[in-house]
Amino acid sequence: MDIAALSMAMNQATLMQNVSLAVAKQAMEVQQQNTAQLVEMLDAPHPTAGQTIDIQV
């Protein structure tokens, strides 16, 4: 394998690795946003909580 082909192959491998890392980072950011929204939703009070009282006589 000549130097030019080796250089191109190494650059292509580096590019593929960088793209893969960028996609993984983006997926992690989306997951963090989803988690934050889920936590926010779970912390919100229930809309009908406290409006009725169950009494048994």
Secondary structure, DSSP 4 states (H G I P E B T S, - for coil): --HHHHHHHHHHHHHHHHHHHHHHHHHHHHHHHHHHHHHHHHHSPPTTTTS------
